[in-house]
């Protein structure tokens, strides 16, 4: 899962590197703005994967083959509904980009172009989240690895071909991602059908759709959606406020956020494994195994976080110059690099305990932790230090990540002390 997740931010890194060498900051700023909006929308739909993984892992622990098939179908129906809704709302979203960012016309033109193409990959991208979550819950770690590898190799190859050789610029990066998403969907469907056949699961199970069961799924997804919405609100605030400071700051933050994405997806590799293992242990009603998997996850998470901090401290400036050759962007990104060096250690626990709480299907606790961390740790801190401008933004992000981890750890310890891990 770590290997497969690391390939995800490589897409953003390749997009940034290819666009970052077109010779002007407004190309990089435009794709940063457009891709940020797409990321917000698709990450908001992350509840589709999270709820699927947690519920499937528990059903797998109970060896309930009928429930495993029913959960897949319900989640896919929900993902298609959300995708159609996003496409329908896309004209309003484009207006919101201009209103919230106050970016100049050159940047907005590039952002609109990217967004207008990428939004039509929503059906594939959201169905892929469900199929990915289902495979994770089934403890089929190789499936997501193969899926993400196919997606990202396709994207990277097309990125280079469309942008560098066909000179499609920002539009080329968008088309590359769209084609990769639909290629991945076909591949994911094949993987899931083969896995179901191997495990003796009949996907044609009758009675999978019921109002009550869909309502229960929506209830779980509601809390995860709120949690995801608040998370994306904080990340999008960084992008849009950076745009208000200036296009150079926006472009520099886009470069640095690729570092953070690299960290988050690698640590999420451990978190995904925790979701499957903790969920399976809960399905088996084993508190001992839940606690064991939490300890193992924390050990490996701390090790990887330390490795990332050291890697960024040694090679950070060199990586920045690989991602862009615009001098003012390099200078600005290097100025704020120390925040990126510290973030892996500060953010490690929030990623890992997200995985633990997904496995426990404790969505309400995740929601409450996110609300408190965002209101106090992010927006509260930024309100006090807003005069620091971009340093204030990165301080707020650091405090936000740290507080998320602390609040989830406190909640986990309370559940353990009160013997409520299996509730």
C-alpha positions, 0 to 999 in steps of 0.5 A, a space after each residue: 500500500 505504501 508503494 501504490 500510494 506513493 505513485 499517487 502524488 507522482 501525478 501531481 509532481 509530474 504535472 508540476 514538473 512539466 508545467 513548471 518548465 513552460 517558462 511562466 509562473 501563470 501556467 503553474 499557478 493556473 494548474 495549481 488552482 484548477 487541480 486544487 479544485 478537482 482535488 477538493 471535490 474528489 477528496 470530498 468524495 473520499 468518504 466513498 472509499 473510507 466507508 467501503 473499506 471499514 464496512 467491508 473489512 468488518 464483513 470480511 472478518 465475519 465471513 459474510 459473503 452476501 454482505 460483501 457483495 451488497 456493500 459493493 453495489 450500494 457504494 457504487 450506486 452512491 458514487 455514480 449519484 455523487 459524480 453526476 451531481 458534481 458535473 451538474 454543479 460544475 458551472 457554479 464551481 467555476 464561478 466560485 474559483 474566480 470569487 474565492 481566489 481573486 487570481 489574475 485573468 491569465 491564471 484563471 484562464 489556465 485554471 478554467 481550462 484544466 477544471 472544465 476537462 477534468 470534471 468529466 472524469 468524476 464518474 470514473 474517479 469516484 467509482 474507482 474509490 469504491 472499488 479501491 476501498 472494497 479491495 482494501 477491505 478484502 485484504 487484497 493489497 496487490 489489487 490497489 497497487 496494480 490499479 494505481 500503478 496502471 493509473 499513474 503510468 498511463 497519466 505520466 506517459 500521456 502527460 509528457 506526450 500531450 504537454 511536451 510533444 503535442 504542446 497542449 500545455 495545461 489542457 494536455 495535463 487535464 486530458 492525461 488525467 481524464 484518460 487515465 481515470 477511465 483506463 483505471 476503471 476498466 482495470 479495477 472492474 476486472 480486478 474486482 470480478 476476479 477477486 470475487 470469483 476467487 473468494 466465492 462471492 456472488 456479485 449477483 446477490 438479490 435484495 442488495 438495495 433497500 432504503 434502510 441499508 442505504 440510509 445507514 450507509 449515508 449516515 456513516 458517509 455523512 460524518 466522513 463527508 463532513 470530516 473530508 469537507 473540513 479537511 479540504 476547506 483548510 487545504 483550499 484556504 491555503 491555495 486561495 489565500 496564497 493566490 491573494 498574496 500573489 501568483 509567485 506565492 501560489 506557485 511556490 505553495 503548489 510546489 511545496 504541497 507536492 512534498 506534503 502529498 508525497 508524505 500523506 500518501 505514503 503514511 496513508 499506505 500504512 493507514 490503509 493497512 490499519 483500516 483493513 486490519 483493525 476492521 477485520 479484528 473488530 469483525 472478529 470481536 478481538 480487542 487484542 488484535 485491534 491494539 496490536 495493529 495500532 501499535 504496529 502502525 504507530 511504529 512504522 509510521 514514526 519510522 517513515 515520518 523520520 525518514 521523510 524529514 531527513 530526506 527533505 532536509 537533505 534533498 529538498 532544495 534540489 527537488 524544488 529545482 527539478 519541479 520548476 525552473 522559474 527563479 522567483 518560484 524557486 526562491 520563494 519555495 526554498 524560503 518556506 521549505 523548513 515547514 515541509 521538513 517539520 511536517 512529517 513528524 507533526 502530521 504522522 499520528 493524524 494519518 495513522 489514527 484516521 486509518 484506525 478510526 475508519 477500521 472501527 467505523 467511528 466516523 463521528 469521532 473523526 468528524 468531531 476531531 476534524 471540526 475542533 482541529 480546524 476551528 482552533 488549530 488552523 483558522 484560530 492559529 491563522 487568525 492570530 498570526 495572519 500578519 505573517 502571511 504565507 508563514 502564517 499559513 504554514 504555521 496554521 497547517 502544521 498546528 492543524 495536522 498536529 492537533 488532529 493526531 492528538 485529538 484522535 489519540 486521546 479519543 482512542 485511549 478513552 475508548 480503550 479505557 472504557 472497553 468500547 473498542 468493539 461498540 
